[in-house]
Amino acid sequence: MPIDAVDQKLLAALQENGRASTADLARRVGRSRTTVQSRIERLERDGIIMGYAVRLSPDHAHGAVRAHVMIKIAPKESRAVEAALRAIREVRVLHSVSGDFDMIAVAAATSVARMDEIIDSIGHLPGVERTTSSIVLSTKFDR
């Protein structure tokens, strides 16, 4: 079943507060609690809602030091590099992107020294041609 405007409102409300009560969600989307509950169950069953998580403050989210590491990969090495990056527990997110780089890894560490080690280890992975890194100074907003 396609997602309609009510589902979009419901998803936005859940992203804002994943712990909101069914009654609160029903008020926000203008539907009954029963309807909202069945829509949530359908969205979960269809794999649109994959889970619920705690949102931490930026200083505590996945470590105190975060960085975006842009990665240029040698031809036909994407899968091997992806597997190697998946094994580095400080790499929290990996995006495949278009442009000058092939992937962007979002890493988090407990210290600048540890982040330096992580960035160096990414740069030395077989199949990685070059990296460019940006340390996150602050998060202006996170939806």
N, CA, C and O atoms as CSV, one atom per row, in Angstrom:
chain,resi,resn,atom,element,x,y,z
A,1,MET,N,N,0.847,-1.179,0.000
A,1,MET,CA,C,0.000,0.000,0.000
A,1,MET,C,C,0.896,1.246,0.000
A,1,MET,O,O,1.835,1.319,0.793
A,2,PRO,N,N,0.628,2.219,-0.866
A,2,PRO,CA,C,1.468,3.415,-0.909
A,2,PRO,C,C,1.289,4.276,0.346
A,2,PRO,O,O,0.284,4.180,1.050
A,3,ILE,N,N,2.271,5.100,0.595
A,3,ILE,CA,C,2.232,6.002,1.740
A,3,ILE,C,C,1.437,7.245,1.353
A,3,ILE,O,O,1.722,7.880,0.338
A,4,ASP,N,N,0.444,7.587,2.163
A,4,ASP,CA,C,-0.365,8.773,1.888
A,4,ASP,C,C,0.037,9.910,2.830
A,4,ASP,O,O,0.989,9.781,3.600
A,5,ALA,N,N,-0.697,11.024,2.760
A,5,ALA,CA,C,-0.370,12.199,3.564
A,5,ALA,C,C,-0.482,11.915,5.063
A,5,ALA,O,O,0.291,12.456,5.853
A,6,VAL,N,N,-1.425,11.081,5.456
A,6,VAL,CA,C,-1.570,10.744,6.882
A,6,VAL,C,C,-0.357,9.941,7.349
A,6,VAL,O,O,0.172,10.187,8.433
A,7,ASP,N,N,0.085,8.982,6.531
A,7,ASP,CA,C,1.284,8.212,6.875
A,7,ASP,C,C,2.490,9.144,6.998
A,7,ASP,O,O,3.302,8.988,7.910
A,8,GLN,N,N,2.610,10.106,6.091
A,8,GLN,CA,C,3.727,11.055,6.132
A,8,GLN,C,C,3.707,11.851,7.439
A,8,GLN,O,O,4.745,12.032,8.074
A,9,LYS,N,N,2.527,12.325,7.837
A,9,LYS,CA,C,2.399,13.050,9.105
A,9,LYS,C,C,2.761,12.154,10.282
A,9,LYS,O,O,3.439,12.580,11.216
A,10,LEU,N,N,2.304,10.917,10.224
A,10,LEU,CA,C,2.586,9.962,11.292
A,10,LEU,C,C,4.084,9.692,11.393
A,10,LEU,O,O,4.640,9.677,12.490
A,11,LEU,N,N,4.727,9.480,10.269
A,11,LEU,CA,C,6.169,9.237,10.258
A,11,LEU,C,C,6.928,10.453,10.799
A,11,LEU,O,O,7.881,10.303,11.564
A,12,ALA,N,N,6.506,11.644,10.404
A,12,ALA,CA,C,7.164,12.862,10.902
A,12,ALA,C,C,7.004,12.974,12.418
A,12,ALA,O,O,7.953,13.322,13.121
A,13,ALA,N,N,5.815,12.681,12.913
A,13,ALA,CA,C,5.576,12.741,14.358
A,13,ALA,C,C,6.426,11.713,15.094
A,13,ALA,O,O,6.962,12.006,16.162
A,14,LEU,N,N,6.554,10.523,14.539
A,14,LEU,CA,C,7.370,9.481,15.178
A,14,LEU,C,C,8.856,9.832,15.127
A,14,LEU,O,O,9.600,9.518,16.056
A,15,GLN,N,N,9.286,10.476,14.058
A,15,GLN,CA,C,10.684,10.879,13.989
A,15,GLN,C,C,10.977,11.960,15.024
A,15,GLN,O,O,12.075,12.021,15.577
A,16,GLU,N,N,10.010,12.791,15.274
A,16,GLU,CA,C,10.163,13.846,16.272
A,16,GLU,C,C,10.174,13.263,17.682
A,16,GLU,O,O,10.945,13.697,18.539
A,17,ASN,N,N,9.301,12.268,17.914
A,17,ASN,CA,C,9.210,11.641,19.236
A,17,ASN,C,C,8.747,10.202,19.074
A,17,ASN,O,O,7.547,9.931,19.023
A,18,GLY,N,N,9.692,9.287,18.994
A,18,GLY,CA,C,9.380,7.875,18.812
A,18,GLY,C,C,8.671,7.241,19.998
A,18,GLY,O,O,8.178,6.118,19.900
A,19,ARG,N,N,8.618,7.953,21.119
A,19,ARG,CA,C,7.957,7.435,22.323
A,19,ARG,C,C,6.571,8.042,22.537
A,19,ARG,O,O,5.938,7.810,23.567
A,20,ALA,N,N,6.106,8.814,21.566
A,20,ALA,CA,C,4.786,9.441,21.714
A,20,ALA,C,C,3.715,8.361,21.844
A,20,ALA,O,O,3.808,7.298,21.231
A,21,SER,N,N,2.713,8.647,22.641
A,21,SER,CA,C,1.626,7.688,22.826
A,21,SER,C,C,0.766,7.629,21.566
A,21,SER,O,O,0.756,8.557,20.758
A,22,THR,N,N,0.052,6.532,21.418
A,22,THR,CA,C,-0.856,6.385,20.281
A,22,THR,C,C,-1.911,7.483,20.308
A,22,THR,O,O,-2.290,8.005,19.259
A,23,ALA,N,N,-2.387,7.836,21.496
A,23,ALA,CA,C,-3.391,8.895,21.615
A,23,ALA,C,C,-2.829,10.232,21.130
A,23,ALA,O,O,-3.511,10.972,20.421
A,24,ASP,N,N,-1.595,10.539,21.510
A,24,ASP,CA,C,-0.965,11.790,21.067
A,24,ASP,C,C,-0.772,11.783,19.555
A,24,ASP,O,O,-1.045,12.780,18.886
A,25,LEU,N,N,-0.308,10.670,19.024
A,25,LEU,CA,C,-0.107,10.557,17.573
A,25,LEU,C,C,-1.439,10.710,16.840
A,25,LEU,O,O,-1.505,11.361,15.798
A,26,ALA,N,N,-2.496,10.113,17.383
A,26,ALA,CA,C,-3.823,10.209,16.768
A,26,ALA,C,C,-4.289,11.661,16.708
A,26,ALA,O,O,-4.841,12.099,15.699
A,27,ARG,N,N,-4.066,12.403,17.786
A,27,ARG,CA,C,-4.425,13.830,17.787
A,27,ARG,C,C,-3.636,14.592,16.735
A,27,ARG,O,O,-4.180,15.447,16.035
A,28,ARG,N,N,-2.367,14.282,16.629
A,28,ARG,CA,C,-1.505,15.015,15.694
A,28,ARG,C,C,-1.850,14.758,14.234
A,28,ARG,O,O,-1.696,15.645,13.394
A,29,VAL,N,N,-2.315,13.549,13.926
A,29,VAL,CA,C,-2.632,13.239,12.525
A,29,VAL,C,C,-4.124,13.293,12.228
A,29,VAL,O,O,-4.537,13.113,11.082
A,30,GLY,N,N,-4.929,13.537,13.250
A,30,GLY,CA,C,-6.372,13.671,13.036
A,30,GLY,C,C,-7.083,12.375,12.720
A,30,GLY,O,O,-8.021,12.357,11.922
A,31,ARG,N,N,-6.647,11.288,13.339
A,31,ARG,CA,C,-7.273,9.977,13.153
A,31,ARG,C,C,-7.497,9.322,14.506
A,31,ARG,O,O,-7.002,9.814,15.520
A,32,SER,N,N,-8.230,8.229,14.537
A,32,SER,CA,C,-8.477,7.516,15.790
A,32,SER,C,C,-7.225,6.753,16.228
A,32,SER,O,O,-6.331,6.486,15.425
A,33,ARG,N,N,-7.182,6.408,17.524
A,33,ARG,CA,C,-6.064,5.626,18.037
A,33,ARG,C,C,-5.959,4.285,17.328
A,33,ARG,O,O,-4.857,3.836,17.011
A,34,THR,N,N,-7.096,3.641,17.075
A,34,THR,CA,C,-7.104,2.338,16.398
A,34,THR,C,C,-6.519,2.457,14.999
A,34,THR,O,O,-5.726,1.614,14.578
A,35,THR,N,N,-6.911,3.503,14.280
A,35,THR,CA,C,-6.390,3.719,12.925
A,35,THR,C,C,-4.888,3.964,12.954
A,35,THR,O,O,-4.144,3.414,12.142
A,36,VAL,N,N,-4.449,4.794,13.895
A,36,VAL,CA,C,-3.014,5.085,14.007
A,36,VAL,C,C,-2.243,3.818,14.348
A,36,VAL,O,O,-1.188,3.569,13.765
A,37,GLN,N,N,-2.739,3.020,15.268
A,37,GLN,CA,C,-2.050,1.783,15.639
A,37,GLN,C,C,-1.953,0.838,14.451
A,37,GLN,O,O,-0.903,0.232,14.233
A,38,SER,N,N,-3.021,0.702,13.682
A,38,SER,CA,C,-2.973,-0.206,12.522
A,38,SER,C,C,-2.028,0.334,11.442
A,38,SER,O,O,-1.350,-0.437,10.763
A,39,ARG,N,N,-1.986,1.653,11.289
A,39,ARG,CA,C,-1.053,2.237,10.318
A,39,ARG,C,C,0.396,2.004,10.748
A,39,ARG,O,O,1.243,1.680,9.917
A,40,ILE,N,N,0.681,2.167,12.033
A,40,ILE,CA,C,2.037,1.912,12.530
A,40,ILE,C,C,2.411,0.454,12.300
A,40,ILE,O,O,3.516,0.164,11.842
A,41,GLU,N,N,1.518,-0.449,12.609
A,41,GLU,CA,C,1.788,-1.877,12.394
A,41,GLU,C,C,2.052,-2.173,10.924
A,41,GLU,O,O,2.957,-2.942,10.602
A,42,ARG,N,N,1.259,-1.559,10.013
A,42,ARG,CA,C,1.475,-1.762,8.580
A,42,ARG,C,C,2.822,-1.189,8.146
A,42,ARG,O,O,3.544,-1.826,7.380
A,43,LEU,N,N,3.166,0.000,8.626
A,43,LEU,CA,C,4.444,0.617,8.270
A,43,LEU,C,C,5.622,-0.206,8.781
A,43,LEU,O,O,6.659,-0.281,8.122
A,44,GLU,N,N,5.470,-0.824,9.950
A,44,GLU,CA,C,6.508,-1.715,10.468
A,44,GLU,C,C,6.584,-2.987,9.622
A,44,GLU,O,O,7.673,-3.416,9.240
A,45,ARG,N,N,5.441,-3.582,9.334
A,45,ARG,CA,C,5.383,-4.818,8.552
A,45,ARG,C,C,5.967,-4.611,7.152
A,45,ARG,O,O,6.655,-5.488,6.629
A,46,ASP,N,N,5.693,-3.447,6.545
A,46,ASP,CA,C,6.182,-3.147,5.199
A,46,ASP,C,C,7.650,-2.713,5.182
A,46,ASP,O,O,8.212,-2.460,4.116
A,47,GLY,N,N,8.265,-2.627,6.356
A,47,GLY,CA,C,9.683,-2.277,6.420
A,47,GLY,C,C,9.968,-0.789,6.287
A,47,GLY,O,O,11.122,-0.393,6.120
A,48,ILE,N,N,8.937,0.036,6.358
A,48,ILE,CA,C,9.145,1.479,6.285
A,48,ILE,C,C,9.652,1.983,7.632
A,48,ILE,O,O,10.593,2.774,7.687
A,49,ILE,N,N,9.037,1.531,8.708
A,49,ILE,CA,C,9.567,1.779,10.047
A,49,ILE,C,C,10.407,0.559,10.398
A,49,ILE,O,O,9.895,-0.554,10.514
A,50,MET,N,N,11.700,0.790,10.565
A,50,MET,CA,C,12.611,-0.321,10.820
A,50,MET,C,C,12.977,-0.454,12.294
A,50,MET,O,O,13.611,-1.429,12.697
A,51,GLY,N,N,12.579,0.519,13.088
A,51,GLY,CA,C,12.894,0.440,14.502
A,51,GLY,C,C,12.760,1.802,15.147
A,51,GLY,O,O,12.434,2.791,14.490
A,52,TYR,N,N,13.014,1.838,16.430
A,52,TYR,CA,C,12.924,3.053,17.226
A,52,TYR,C,C,14.240,3.186,17.971
A,52,TYR,O,O,14.826,2.184,18.379
A,53,ALA,N,N,14.706,4.403,18.150
A,53,ALA,CA,C,16.018,4.584,18.765
A,53,ALA,C,C,16.012,5.780,19.705
A,53,ALA,O,O,15.145,6.652,19.636
A,54,VAL,N,N,16.989,5.792,20.569
A,54,VAL,CA,C,17.220,6.917,21.462
A,54,VAL,C,C,18.070,7.927,20.717
A,54,VAL,O,O,19.043,7.558,20.060
A,55,ARG,N,N,17.712,9.201,20.814
A,55,ARG,CA,C,18.522,10.260,20.217
A,55,ARG,C,C,19.313,10.922,21.325
A,55,ARG,O,O,18.740,11.481,22.260
A,56,LEU,N,N,20.626,10.858,21.220
A,56,LEU,CA,C,21.507,11.417,22.233
A,56,LEU,C,C,21.931,12.825,21.861
A,56,LEU,O,O,21.842,13.224,20.700
A,57,SER,N,N,22.390,13.569,22.843
A,57,SER,CA,C,22.927,14.897,22.563
A,57,SER,C,C,24.155,14.739,21.677
A,57,SER,O,O,24.793,13.686,21.696
A,58,PRO,N,N,24.497,15.761,20.903
A,58,PRO,CA,C,25.651,15.647,20.005
A,58,PRO,C,C,26.944,15.252,20.710
A,58,PRO,O,O,27.759,14.531,20.135
A,59,ASP,N,N,27.148,15.714,21.953
A,59,ASP,CA,C,28.374,15.356,22.662
A,59,ASP,C,C,28.430,13.891,23.060
A,59,ASP,O,O,29.514,13.353,23.290
A,60,HIS,N,N,27.275,13.238,23.146
A,60,HIS,CA,C,27.253,11.840,23.552
A,60,HIS,C,C,26.892,10.892,22.420
A,60,HIS,O,O,26.968,9.674,22.581
A,61,ALA,N,N,26.508,11.431,21.296
A,61,ALA,CA,C,26.085,10.593,20.182
A,61,ALA,C,C,27.287,9.897,19.564
A,61,ALA,O,O,28.097,10.521,18.878
A,62,HIS,N,N,27.390,8.609,19.811
A,62,HIS,CA,C,28.408,7.761,19.179
A,62,HIS,C,C,29.832,8.229,19.466
A,62,HIS,O,O,30.704,8.045,18.616
A,63,GLY,N,N,30.096,8.799,20.579
A,63,GLY,CA,C,31.433,9.275,20.899
A,63,GLY,C,C,31.492,10.784,20.789
A,63,GLY,O,O,30.629,11.403,20.167
A,64,ALA,N,N,32.490,11.363,21.379
A,64,ALA,CA,C,32.578,12.813,21.442
A,64,ALA,C,C,33.142,13.432,20.174
A,64,ALA,O,O,32.859,14.597,19.895
A,65,VAL,N,N,33.920,12.705,19.404
A,65,VAL,CA,C,34.538,13.240,18.187
A,65,VAL,C,C,33.949,12.504,16.994
A,65,VAL,O,O,34.016,11.278,16.906
A,66,ARG,N,N,33.367,13.281,16.069
A,66,ARG,CA,C,32.776,12.687,14.875
A,66,ARG,C,C,33.444,13.275,13.636
A,66,ARG,O,O,33.901,14.418,13.650
A,67,ALA,N,N,33.496,12.488,12.570
A,67,ALA,CA,C,34.115,12.945,11.329
A,67,ALA,C,C,33.410,12.335,10.132
A,67,ALA,O,O,32.867,11.232,10.199
A,68,HIS,N,N,33.431,13.073,9.044
A,68,HIS,CA,C,32.979,12.562,7.758
A,68,HIS,C,C,34.243,12.298,6.955
A,68,HIS,O,O,35.068,13.194,6.773
A,69,VAL,N,N,34.395,11.072,6.476
A,69,VAL,CA,C,35.577,10.685,5.730
A,69,VAL,C,C,35.146,10.362,4.300
A,69,VAL,O,O,34.461,9.369,4.056
A,70,MET,N,N,35.557,11.216,3.360
A,70,MET,CA,C,35.257,10.992,1.957
A,70,MET,C,C,36.312,10.045,1.397
A,70,MET,O,O,37.509,10.241,1.611
A,71,ILE,N,N,35.863,9.018,0.679
A,71,ILE,CA,C,36.756,7.938,0.262
A,71,ILE,C,C,36.689,7.746,-1.245
A,71,ILE,O,O,35.609,7.568,-1.807
A,72,LYS,N,N,37.841,7.781,-1.894
A,72,LYS,CA,C,37.971,7.461,-3.325
A,72,LYS,C,C,38.458,6.021,-3.412
A,72,LYS,O,O,39.469,5.658,-2.811
A,73,ILE,N,N,37.728,5.208,-4.164
A,73,ILE,CA,C,38.006,3.765,-4.205
A,73,ILE,C,C,38.518,3.369,-5.586
A,73,ILE,O,O,38.047,3.885,-6.599
A,74,ALA,N,N,39.477,2.455,-5.622
A,74,ALA,CA,C,39.991,1.919,-6.880
A,74,ALA,C,C,38.877,1.157,-7.602
A,74,ALA,O,O,37.976,0.625,-6.953
A,75,PRO,N,N,38.927,1.100,-8.924
A,75,PRO,CA,C,37.894,0.378,-9.674
A,75,PRO,C,C,37.722,-1.061,-9.172
A,75,PRO,O,O,38.697,-1.758,-8.892
A,76,LYS,N,N,36.477,-1.478,-9.069
A,76,LYS,CA,C,36.080,-2.833,-8.686
A,76,LYS,C,C,36.477,-3.230,-7.266
A,76,LYS,O,O,36.561,-4.419,-6.957
A,77,GLU,N,N,36.716,-2.264,-6.416
A,77,GLU,CA,C,37.114,-2.556,-5.031
A,77,GLU,C,C,36.043,-2.162,-4.013
A,77,GLU,O,O,36.268,-2.283,-2.809
A,78,SER,N,N,34.887,-1.695,-4.478
A,78,SER,CA,C,33.855,-1.191,-3.564
A,78,SER,C,C,33.423,-2.213,-2.526
A,78,SER,O,O,33.337,-1.891,-1.341
A,79,ARG,N,N,33.154,-3.425,-2.948
A,79,ARG,CA,C,32.669,-4.436,-1.993
A,79,ARG,C,C,33.704,-4.774,-0.938
A,79,ARG,O,O,33.370,-4.937,0.235
A,80,ALA,N,N,34.950,-4.879,-1.348
A,80,ALA,CA,C,36.007,-5.189,-0.384
A,80,ALA,C,C,36.189,-4.041,0.604
A,80,ALA,O,O,36.358,-4.267,1.802
A,81,VAL,N,N,36.155,-2.820,0.100
A,81,VAL,CA,C,36.303,-1.661,0.982
A,81,VAL,C,C,35.106,-1.573,1.929
A,81,VAL,O,O,35.272,-1.309,3.120
A,82,GLU,N,N,33.908,-1.792,1.404
A,82,GLU,CA,C,32.715,-1.774,2.258
A,82,GLU,C,C,32.835,-2.791,3.385
A,82,GLU,O,O,32.537,-2.483,4.539
A,83,ALA,N,N,33.267,-3.991,3.055
A,83,ALA,CA,C,33.416,-5.041,4.075
A,83,ALA,C,C,34.455,-4.640,5.122
A,83,ALA,O,O,34.252,-4.857,6.317
A,84,ALA,N,N,35.552,-4.062,4.680
A,84,ALA,CA,C,36.595,-3.638,5.617
A,84,ALA,C,C,36.098,-2.506,6.516
A,84,ALA,O,O,36.397,-2.484,7.710
A,85,LEU,N,N,35.344,-1.572,5.949
A,85,LEU,CA,C,34.800,-0.465,6.743
A,85,LEU,C,C,33.751,-0.960,7.737
A,85,LEU,O,O,33.651,-0.441,8.849
A,86,ARG,N,N,32.978,-1.952,7.340
A,86,ARG,CA,C,31.965,-2.524,8.235
A,86,ARG,C,C,32.630,-3.132,9.476
A,86,ARG,O,O,32.021,-3.171,10.545
A,87,ALA,N,N,33.852,-3.597,9.344
A,87,ALA,CA,C,34.573,-4.220,10.453
A,87,ALA,C,C,35.150,-3.194,11.434
A,87,ALA,O,O,35.553,-3.558,12.539
A,88,ILE,N,N,35.194,-1.921,11.043
A,88,ILE,CA,C,35.695,-0.872,11.935
A,88,ILE,C,C,34.506,-0.355,12.731
A,88,ILE,O,O,33.659,0.351,12.183
A,89,ARG,N,N,34.428,-0.693,14.007
A,89,ARG,CA,C,33.223,-0.398,14.788
A,89,ARG,C,C,32.952,1.091,14.929
A,89,ARG,O,O,31.807,1.485,15.154
A,90,GLU,N,N,33.967,1.922,14.805
A,90,GLU,CA,C,33.758,3.367,14.915
A,90,GLU,C,C,33.116,3.970,13.671
A,90,GLU,O,O,32.637,5.104,13.712
A,91,VAL,N,N,33.100,3.227,12.565
A,91,VAL,CA,C,32.399,3.697,11.367
A,91,VAL,C,C,30.925,3.387,11.578
A,91,VAL,O,O,30.513,2.227,11.561
A,92,ARG,N,N,30.133,4.443,11.780
A,92,ARG,CA,C,28.717,4.293,12.138
A,92,ARG,C,C,27.806,4.235,10.935
A,92,ARG,O,O,26.801,3.523,10.945
A,93,VAL,N,N,28.154,4.989,9.883
A,93,VAL,CA,C,27.311,5.075,8.685
A,93,VAL,C,C,28.232,5.071,7.480
A,93,VAL,O,O,29.317,5.650,7.515
A,94,LEU,N,N,27.793,4.415,6.411
A,94,LEU,CA,C,28.553,4.436,5.160
A,94,LEU,C,C,27.592,4.749,4.030
A,94,LEU,O,O,26.604,4.045,3.821
A,95,HIS,N,N,27.898,5.827,3.296
A,95,HIS,CA,C,27.080,6.241,2.165
A,95,HIS,C,C,27.845,5.993,0.873
A,95,HIS,O,O,29.048,6.245,0.800
A,96,SER,N,N,27.154,5.504,-0.136
A,96,SER,CA,C,27.684,5.462,-1.497
A,96,SER,C,C,27.214,6.750,-2.159
A,96,SER,O,O,26.024,7.064,-2.129
A,97,VAL,N,N,28.141,7.501,-2.759
A,97,VAL,CA,C,27.799,8.812,-3.291
A,97,VAL,C,C,28.330,8.998,-4.705
A,97,VAL,O,O,29.197,8.256,-5.168
A,98,SER,N,N,27.786,10.011,-5.379
A,98,SER,CA,C,28.307,10.384,-6.692
A,98,SER,C,C,29.238,11.576,-6.501
A,98,SER,O,O,29.205,12.237,-5.463
A,99,GLY,N,N,30.058,11.845,-7.494
A,99,GLY,CA,C,30.968,12.984,-7.411
A,99,GLY,C,C,32.411,12.533,-7.380
A,99,GLY,O,O,32.749,11.452,-7.864
A,100,ASP,N,N,33.265,13.376,-6.803
A,100,ASP,CA,C,34.703,13.098,-6.776
A,100,ASP,C,C,35.072,11.909,-5.894
A,100,ASP,O,O,36.108,11.274,-6.093
A,101,PHE,N,N,34.215,11.615,-4.918
A,101,PHE,CA,C,34.461,10.492,-4.025
A,101,PHE,C,C,33.395,9.440,-4.242
A,101,PHE,O,O,32.320,9.733,-4.766
A,102,ASP,N,N,33.693,8.205,-3.837
A,102,ASP,CA,C,32.776,7.088,-4.036
A,102,ASP,C,C,31.939,6.779,-2.802
A,102,ASP,O,O,30.808,6.307,-2.911
A,103,MET,N,N,32.502,7.046,-1.633
A,103,MET,CA,C,31.814,6.756,-0.374
A,103,MET,C,C,32.104,7.855,0.634
A,103,MET,O,O,33.126,8.538,0.564
A,104,ILE,N,N,31.182,8.006,1.568
A,104,ILE,CA,C,31.410,8.860,2.731
A,104,ILE,C,C,31.125,8.010,3.962
A,104,ILE,O,O,30.029,7.476,4.126
A,105,ALA,N,N,32.128,7.895,4.817
A,105,ALA,CA,C,31.980,7.178,6.081
A,105,ALA,C,C,31.797,8.212,7.182
A,105,ALA,O,O,32.504,9.219,7.221
A,106,VAL,N,N,30.855,7.961,8.067
A,106,VAL,CA,C,30.671,8.797,9.245
A,106,VAL,C,C,31.229,7.997,10.416
A,106,VAL,O,O,30.722,6.927,10.755
A,107,ALA,N,N,32.271,8.530,11.021
A,107,ALA,CA,C,32.950,7.824,12.106
A,107,ALA,C,C,32.793,8.591,13.405
A,107,ALA,O,O,32.617,9.809,13.405
A,108,ALA,N,N,32.860,7.864,14.513
A,108,ALA,CA,C,32.760,8.471,15.839
A,108,ALA,C,C,33.787,7.810,16.750
A,108,ALA,O,O,33.953,6.590,16.746
A,109,ALA,N,N,34.471,8.641,17.527
A,109,ALA,CA,C,35.513,8.133,18.425
A,109,ALA,C,C,35.459,8.883,19.742
A,109,ALA,O,O,34.818,9.928,19.859
A,110,THR,N,N,36.138,8.334,20.719
A,110,THR,CA,C,36.131,8.930,22.048
A,110,THR,C,C,37.162,10.037,22.211
A,110,THR,O,O,37.116,10.782,23.190
A,111,SER,N,N,38.099,10.158,21.263
A,111,SER,CA,C,39.124,11.193,21.370
A,111,SER,C,C,39.633,11.566,19.978
A,111,SER,O,O,39.427,10.837,19.008
A,112,VAL,N,N,40.291,12.698,19.903
A,112,VAL,CA,C,40.889,13.135,18.643
A,112,VAL,C,C,41.993,12.150,18.231
A,112,VAL,O,O,42.131,11.821,17.053
A,113,ALA,N,N,42.766,11.690,19.202
A,113,ALA,CA,C,43.837,10.734,18.891
A,113,ALA,C,C,43.269,9.450,18.289
A,113,ALA,O,O,43.823,8.917,17.328
A,114,ARG,N,N,42.182,8.960,18.841
A,114,ARG,CA,C,41.561,7.742,18.303
A,114,ARG,C,C,40.996,8.003,16.918
A,114,ARG,O,O,41.086,7.140,16.044
A,115,MET,N,N,40.413,9.182,16.699
A,115,MET,CA,C,39.887,9.516,15.371
A,115,MET,C,C,41.023,9.560,14.360
A,115,MET,O,O,40.854,9.115,13.225
A,116,ASP,N,N,42.169,10.084,14.749
A,116,ASP,CA,C,43.333,10.118,13.868
A,116,ASP,C,C,43.731,8.709,13.450
A,116,ASP,O,O,44.051,8.469,12.286
A,117,GLU,N,N,43.711,7.781,14.398
A,117,GLU,CA,C,44.031,6.375,14.089
A,117,GLU,C,C,43.006,5.778,13.121
A,117,GLU,O,O,43.373,5.062,12.189
A,118,ILE,N,N,41.737,6.071,13.342
A,118,ILE,CA,C,40.669,5.533,12.488
A,118,ILE,C,C,40.823,6.052,11.063
A,118,ILE,O,O,40.758,5.281,10.106
A,119,ILE,N,N,41.026,7.356,10.924
A,119,ILE,CA,C,41.176,7.953,9.592
A,119,ILE,C,C,42.390,7.373,8.893
A,119,ILE,O,O,42.333,7.081,7.698
A,120,ASP,N,N,43.495,7.197,9.620
A,120,ASP,CA,C,44.684,6.572,9.030
A,120,ASP,C,C,44.394,5.145,8.584
A,120,ASP,O,O,44.814,4.733,7.502
A,121,SER,N,N,43.675,4.386,9.416
A,121,SER,CA,C,43.384,2.992,9.055
A,121,SER,C,C,42.480,2.921,7.826
A,121,SER,O,O,42.642,2.026,6.997
A,122,ILE,N,N,41.545,3.837,7.697
A,122,ILE,CA,C,40.692,3.864,6.495
A,122,ILE,C,C,41.548,4.153,5.276
A,122,ILE,O,O,41.391,3.506,4.241
A,123,GLY,N,N,42.450,5.115,5.384
A,123,GLY,CA,C,43.316,5.465,4.257
A,123,GLY,C,C,44.245,4.354,3.823
A,123,GLY,O,O,44.670,4.316,2.668
A,124,HIS,N,N,44.569,3.444,4.739
A,124,HIS,CA,C,45.480,2.340,4.421
A,124,HIS,C,C,44.767,1.059,3.981
A,124,HIS,O,O,45.425,0.057,3.700
A,125,LEU,N,N,43.449,1.077,3.918
A,125,LEU,CA,C,42.736,-0.125,3.486
A,125,LEU,C,C,43.054,-0.444,2.029
A,125,LEU,O,O,43.150,0.468,1.208
A,126,PRO,N,N,43.220,-1.716,1.697
A,126,PRO,CA,C,43.423,-2.090,0.293
A,126,PRO,C,C,42.208,-1.650,-0.531
A,126,PRO,O,O,41.065,-1.908,-0.155
A,127,GLY,N,N,42.470,-0.991,-1.643
A,127,GLY,CA,C,41.403,-0.520,-2.511
A,127,GLY,C,C,41.049,0.940,-2.304
A,127,GLY,O,O,40.341,1.526,-3.122
A,128,VAL,N,N,41.530,1.537,-1.219
A,128,VAL,CA,C,41.280,2.964,-0.986
A,128,VAL,C,C,42.414,3.752,-1.632
A,128,VAL,O,O,43.586,3.579,-1.297
A,129,GLU,N,N,42.032,4.629,-2.574
A,129,GLU,CA,C,43.032,5.439,-3.266
A,129,GLU,C,C,43.390,6.697,-2.486
A,129,GLU,O,O,44.562,7.063,-2.398
A,130,ARG,N,N,42.377,7.362,-1.916
A,130,ARG,CA,C,42.641,8.561,-1.120
A,130,ARG,C,C,41.430,8.878,-0.264
A,130,ARG,O,O,40.323,8.408,-0.526
A,131,THR,N,N,41.656,9.678,0.755
A,131,THR,CA,C,40.572,10.128,1.630
A,131,THR,C,C,40.724,11.619,1.897
A,131,THR,O,O,41.815,12.181,1.803
A,132,THR,N,N,39.621,12.230,2.225
A,132,THR,CA,C,39.593,13.598,2.732
A,132,THR,C,C,38.628,13.589,3.908
A,132,THR,O,O,37.522,13.056,3.813
A,133,SER,N,N,39.053,14.179,5.013
A,133,SER,CA,C,38.252,14.101,6.230
A,133,SER,C,C,37.850,15.479,6.730
A,133,SER,O,O,38.563,16.468,6.558
A,134,SER,N,N,36.683,15.506,7.352
A,134,SER,CA,C,36.205,16.712,8.019
A,134,SER,C,C,35.712,16.321,9.405
A,134,SER,O,O,34.833,15.471,9.544
A,135,ILE,N,N,36.281,16.944,10.422
A,135,ILE,CA,C,35.843,16.714,11.792
A,135,ILE,C,C,34.596,17.563,12.026
A,135,ILE,O,O,34.566,18.737,11.654
A,136,VAL,N,N,33.580,16.985,12.633
A,136,VAL,CA,C,32.345,17.706,12.934
A,136,VAL,C,C,32.588,18.562,14.176
A,136,VAL,O,O,32.941,18.050,15.238
A,137,LEU,N,N,32.394,19.871,14.025
A,137,LEU,CA,C,32.574,20.790,15.164
A,137,LEU,C,C,31.299,20.921,15.973
A,137,LEU,O,O,31.342,20.936,17.204
A,138,SER,N,N,30.167,21.017,15.295
A,138,SER,CA,C,28.879,21.113,15.990
A,138,SER,C,C,27.781,20.675,15.046
A,138,SER,O,O,27.957,20.661,13.828
A,139,THR,N,N,26.651,20.321,15.622
A,139,THR,CA,C,25.487,19.954,14.844
A,139,THR,C,C,24.444,21.045,15.042
A,139,THR,O,O,23.998,21.292,16.162
A,140,LYS,N,N,24.066,21.683,13.968
A,140,LYS,CA,C,23.100,22.778,14.050
A,140,LYS,C,C,21.678,22.264,14.234
A,140,LYS,O,O,20.894,22.860,14.973
A,141,PHE,N,N,21.339,21.159,13.564
A,141,PHE,CA,C,20.097,20.455,13.837
A,141,PHE,C,C,20.208,19.052,13.300
A,141,PHE,O,O,21.006,18.778,12.404
A,142,ASP,N,N,19.404,18.162,13.850
A,142,ASP,CA,C,19.389,16.751,13.472
A,142,ASP,C,C,17.959,16.278,13.529
A,142,ASP,O,O,17.374,16.203,14.609
A,143,ARG,N,N,17.391,15.961,12.400
A,143,ARG,CA,C,16.001,15.530,12.363
A,143,ARG,C,C,15.977,14.055,12.377
A,143,ARG,O,O,14.903,13.454,12.352
